[in-house]
Amino acid sequence: MPEDAISRFWAAFCAACGIPGDTPYEAWAFGGDPDGLAALVLSGDKRATASAYPLYELELEPLPEAGDYSVLLDGAERPLCVIRDTAVHVIPFDWVTAEHAFLEGEGDKSLAYWRAVHEAFFTKELTQAGLVFDSAMPVVCERFEVVYTG
């Protein structure tokens, strides 16, 4: 069910926005709290995200790039919106800025909150992959915009 719904959602976006149907995209949900974080995206509060670079290396997954499209899913893998990356930077965890933390839109939007929550989340993700969190590790910081909500 979800794959068909995702394909139909993508096709509707392409038709509505004049995008070729064979344009590549990813479909994914946020980790940790997919529904809560997706709600922040839909409200306009969340316009950025960050992920642990070592997991990209481990899974041999290509990094996102500015201009990439994603179908954002809820926790049940239903499509909610299409987002487009506007900027992607890889920087050490300790170098993530207060501006980026604010754009992530979580908690009180402070850098201190961002660091506490992301250190805990990254530690859990990395431990499951047999890796160790380090505050100097690279983090993939993405900025995005919502381009379609259906």
C-alpha positions, -999 to +999 in steps of 0.1 A: +000+000+000+025+027+010+047+023-022+016+028-045+005+058-024+040+073-026+042+068-064+007+083-068+017+113-046+049+118-066+030+116-099+005+142-086+033+165-076+051+162-109+018+169-128+009+199-106+044+214-108+055+205-143+083+183-132+092+153-154+078+121-139+112+104-141+129+130-118+147+111-091+134+114-055+137+097-021+109+088+002+116+087+039+103+096+074+122+113+102+138+090+128+129+093+165+095+111+161+084+109+125+049+123+130+059+151+154+088+162+132+067+160+100+041+182+117+068+208+123+077+207+086+040+211+076+036+240+100+067+257+086+087+255+118+111+229+106+131+238+075+163+219+082+175+185+094+208+168+103+220+132+101+251+113+111+276+112+082+293+080+094+260+061+086+261+073+050+297+059+048+287+027+064+257+021+041+276+035+010+247+059+006+252+090-016+249+123+003+219+145-005+225+175-027+209+209-031+180+205-056+172+169-045+135+161-039+121+139-011+086+127-004+083+131+034+064+103+050+046+100+083+052+071+108+029+048+089+048+056+056+020+077+041+032+106+020+026+141+035+045+165+013+074+170-011+105+188+000+134+201-020+169+205-005+181+241-008+216+236+008+236+207+021+268+210+042+289+184+060+304+199+092+316+186+126+288+181+151+304+208+173+303+233+145+265+231+139+253+267+143+225+282+164+209+293+131+208+257+119+194+245+153+167+272+150+158+261+115+154+225+127+124+239+147+126+215+176+121+221+213+130+257+222+149+260+189+182+266+208+216+252+200+218+237+235+185+218+229+196+207+195+230+194+208+214+174+236+187+158+215+209+151+186+238+137+207+213+112+223+197+103+189+230+100+171+245+079+199+216+055+197+218+052+159+255+048+158+255+023+186+230+002+167+254+002+137+284-007+159+298+029+158+306+054+185+294+090+188+321+117+188+313+154+190+339+160+162+321+136+138+308+149+106+271+158+104+251+162+072+231+194+076+203+200+051+181+230+045+149+224+026+116+239+015+082+224+012+072+225-025+040+204-025+014+193+000-011+177-022 
